[in-house]
Every structure is written in C-alpha cells, then in structure tokens.
Amino acid sequence: MRAGKIFINDLKAMGVLEKVKTVKITLYGSLAATGKGHHTPQAILLGLEGSDPETIDTGTIPSRYSSILEHKQLLLGGSHLIHYDSDRDMLWRFDQVLKTHPNGMRFMAFDNEGDLIATNEYFSVGGGFVVNEKTKVGENLFYKGVDKRAVHGARLHQTHSLTDPATHPTSIHSPALETEALSTNDDEANNTSAEHPPYPFVSGNSLLALTQKHNMTIAQIVYDNEKYFGYTDDDIHDKLMRIWQVMDECIHTGVSSSERTLPGRLGLRRRAPMLYRRLMRGFYPGISQPTLPAIAGATASSSEKNPGSQKLADMRRKRSPAARVVGSFDHAVLPMPPRKTVIPAMDFLSCYAIAVNEVNASGGRIVTSPTNGAAGVIPAVLKYILEFVSDDPEKSITTFLLTAAAVGMLFKRGSTISAAEGGCQAEVGVACSMASAGFAACMGASPETVLQAAEIGIEHNLGLTCDPIDGLVQVPCIERNSLGAVKAVTAAQLSMASDGVYSVTLDEAIEAMRLTATDMSVKYKETSMSGLALNATMMIRAEIAHDPP
C-alpha cells in the first residue's frame, strides 16, 4: 500500500498524473508466490488510490477492492480515473527475482498513445519499510509521512539487505573494527547530514558500551536519539501510546470477533474468541508454581565445583564486573526498579498473540512489530506485562517499546527482518528477541541482561523456515506467534537467572542468523514451495479433487 502511494505521489510531483491512461503492476519472487494470500493486490491498488495503511478504514477494503475488479476502474490518487483490468494489468512473476530483494514490484504508467511515461521498482523489506534500487534508503522512514524528502538526513544511511557487504564486516566483535564501523556509519550520515544522533550504535556491543559510559538504560538511549530527530517529549509519549493503542485495539478486535472462520480456502476457524471466553470464565485456574529466587553467583560456583570440560568452562564468558547501570534519574524515561514476580497463567500470552494474527489474517489493522506475519508476539508480551506485572502502565509501555526497538534496529542493520530473505527466523525469531528484551527491561534487568535475553530469544529460533500453507498467513504463522510470545518470556527469565554468565553474545547470534539466512534454500523463504506448505497443499488439492465444492 505504501509503495503504491509513493508511486502516485511521484507522478503528482512530476506533473504527469493526469496523463496516465493505464498502469501495469508486476510482482516478483516471493511477493508473487504468496501475494494473494497476503492480500497484496488489495494493498497495492488501494495505495494507488491514495490510501495509507495507518489511516485507511479497514472495514471498507473488501468492498472497495471488489468494486475495482467489478467495474474495472481505478481512481489514481483519489482524483484521476483510469481503466484497470486485473487479469491484464497485474502480472505475477514468481519465477523471477529482482536483484535488490525477493519482495519486488514494478509499476509502469502509460499515456493515451501507449508510451511509457513513468516506471519504478519498489521492495518490501519488512516492518513496513519500502526501498528501491536507486536510493537504497527507506522511502517511508519518517513516521509523519511516506515522502522521503521529509526524512531527516541522519536516518537515510540505514541499510536493509543481507547482501550489503558494508553492513556485515567479517568480525564485528573486534573493538578496532567496531570503531571503524562506527566511523563509517558517521561518514555515511555526513553525506546527508552534518550531524548524527547523540548515541549512535551499530551493534549490541556498542549499545552496551553506551549504557555503561553514560549510565543510561537502553530505553533512555533510544529516547534521546528520537529527540534528536525533532520530537518533543510529548511527541514521543503520544506516538508510543498510539502504537500501543493500535496493538491493544487489535487484541480486543481479535478476542471479540463474531466471525467464525478466516478468509481463504483453508476455512480456518478463529480460536482467539473461544480461548478468551474460556480464560475469563475461569476454565484455566492458576497453574503456575512459585519460582525459586535466583541465587547470585550460583552458576559460577557450580562450574568451579565441577570443572568437567575445561573447554566448556572457557566458553562461559563471565564478563568483567562493571558498575551496574541503574540509569539516570534525571531523565524523561525513569529506569525500572528491579523486581521479582511469579508468572501467572501463560495461556493469556497465547490468546493475545493468536488474536492479533487472526486480525492480520483477515485484513485488519496491526502494527508491523517487526513485520505483519510476526505482529502478535510483541503486543502479546506487552499486554501480558500490563495485565499481570506492571504497576505503572505508561512507564512499562515506554520502556518496553523503546527497548524492543533498539533490538529491532540491530537485526535490521546486522541481518534482516524479512522472511523472504531469511525465513521465519527473521520474523517470529526477531519478534521473540525484541519482546524478550522488552520484558527483561520492564523487570529492571541490566542492559547486559536485556541483550542476553534478546540473544536467547533469537538463538532458539535460528533456522526457522517460512512455509505458509496455501500462501496464507495462517498456518503455521498464527500458532508460531503464540509460541514466540511464550518463548520470549521464558528467554527473559533465563537471562535474569543467569547472573551474567553466557556463551554467546547478541552480535554473534545476529551474525549466525545472517549466515543461516544466506545458506537457507529459497524454498523455505516465504515462497510456499516446500516443507509444510508443499505437503499440506498437496493434501488440500487432493481433498478438493475428491470432494469439489
């Protein structure tokens, strides 16, 4: 939808919109392979009509799309009517992949004489970000609009691709190389802006160093960087609360829906309303057991008493004791106090995650956190915190979202958040990592522990494939978000119980994910060409053949 709107805005800026007679749309790679199941045609056409995903009335989408197909007319930019025949004007080239990204699309506009007057290619790289080959930067990075001319210069150096060698040095963990990477980052920013945010970071190590140097939490680091881009304290507060409002409304819509099935020929039954009713009726009494308090240094002392394999002991990296980062109390985002809690009924986590992804599967409005297919994990974990843990909802929302955002930035820069590039490890895996970090931060964990929670979250999602049945974002996507949310909380608990003893850093896990994504067969990258998608689809076709509707 954003790509379509960007194209129309460019036609207006060039003064050629009124000359357009026809528009041709070509979808490539995984965007074509799963486009129908992902509602891609609806999104593009309504974007060409000038709609925006943040403001469109989602209830009007089915009727508007049906009207376009029935009357074969498209109202470009909401003002210029042209003839549009979907069978002729939208081409599906799943057998071709454009070089920038597997999720590629090409728009072409022709005049009355049939001459090409404008064309552009766009790539959906995850998280609602749209880029193209020419700019290699986000067309919609700035929250206030999709026009890249409104984007602050310092944002334009962000990368998005697995194949960008500058993004992936061979050993990002070398202090000297990390300093070089920071310097390069600054140079890139200087091409568009003479300044950079006050606390720039390109890796987990550099982020951790900033928190220790300035005695600030991760949330505080991200908050002050956002202020650099012109936001006031009120702006940041309002935007964070708006993000949570959309998430919460999505959960509410999912658990209160009266629809029995999801769109698509699978006829998948909605489960969130039933799960929520059972939970609220008390069908699931408290099943959690009191947790034993973590004993400081227990892991280290056990290792000393049982040396066993010296090699394994050496792998456990007991970090040099640094001053605990409490966070600044002279700041708009106050640090979270350390706390312990007994985790109650985890069933709510699954219910919330399933609710969000059922709304996504039915074309409702969600927050790309980090992507549409993985949109249920972060809202579920944050809702869980607010319902069962937090004593200060606004503070928890702020801390959680800012911390999760920092981790998401690291994955976007160091690897990918697109299943078309990296499989589901890039979506649900990254969402799990972000949510785990946010949960740990809301429990008052140190920045080092927060990043370790993020590492555990992604480590146990490495290699996760994307194989949606029938190209629909339903099976296994919906349940996978449920498990991702539960896993996020578990990862955070493990990190907080480990007392700084761990074998793998977040940077190492992100690099491992990048390598895994590079090696993964394209059949398992959101193409529905193998795995569960292939086998289940064959069964579905067989059932249809034997029992036609």
DAGI-V715875 format. One line per field, one symbol per residue. ss: DSSP state (2 for helix, 1 for strand, 0 for the rest). phi: phi as a letter, one per 30 degrees, with the letter a starting at -180 (. if undefined). psi: psi as a letter, one per 30 degrees, with the letter a starting at -180 (. if undefined). Layout:
ss = ???
phi = ???
psi = ???
This chain:
ss = 022222222222220022200111111122222000000222222222000000000222222222222220111100011110022221111000000000011111110000011111111100000110000000000000000222002220000000002220000000222222222222222200000000000002222222222200022222222222000022222222222222222222222200001000000010022222222200000000000000000222222220000222222011000000000000000000000000000022222222222222200000000000000222222222222200002222222222222222222222000022220222022222222222222200002222222222222000000100222000002222222222222222222220001100022222222222222002221000002222222222222222000
phi = .dddddddddddddicedddcbbcbbcbhddddcdddcideedddddddjdbddbddddcdeddddddddchbbcdiibcdbdbcedccccccddbbdddadccbbcbcbcddiddcaaacbbdcjiidbbbdddhbddbddddacdddcddedddddcbbdcddddbddbdcdedddddddddeddddddbadbbedbdbbaddddddddddchbddddddeddddddjddedededddddededdddddddddcdcdcbcdjddidddceeddddddddidcdecdcecdddceiddddddddbehddddddddcddedcedddjdccadcdddddacacddfdededddddeddddddciddbcdbdbddcddddeddddddddbbdcbedddeddddddddedddddddcbabcddcbidedcdddddddddddddddciddedddddddddedecbeiddcbddiicdbccedddddddddddddddddddddhicacbcddddddddddddddddddcchchcaieddddddddddddddbdd
psi = eeeeeeeeeeeeefggeffkelkkkkklbfeeegeefgheeeeeefeffglkfffkjfffeeeeeeeeeefhkkikggfjklkkjefefjkjiffkklfekfikkkkkklaffgkkfkllklkjgkggkklleeeglkfhfkfflfkffgkkefffgklfkfgjfffilfiffkeeeeeeeeeeeeeeefffkflllfikkfleeeeeeeeeeghkleeeeeeeeefeggkleeeeeeeeeeeeeeeeeeeeeefgkfkellllffhkkkfeeeeeeeeffgfilkfklkkkkkjkgeeeeeeeeiebjeeeeefjjjkkjlkkjelkfilejklkkklllkjajfeeeeeeeeeefeeefgglklkjiflefgffeeeeeeeeeeefekfieeeeeeeeeeeeeeeeeeeeefclgkffegafffdeeeeeeeeeeeeeefgglleeeeeeeeeeeeeggkgkljikkggkidkgeeeeeeeeeeeeeeeeeeefffhgjlfkleeeeeeeeeeeeefkkffgihfhfabeeeeeeeeeeeeeefik.
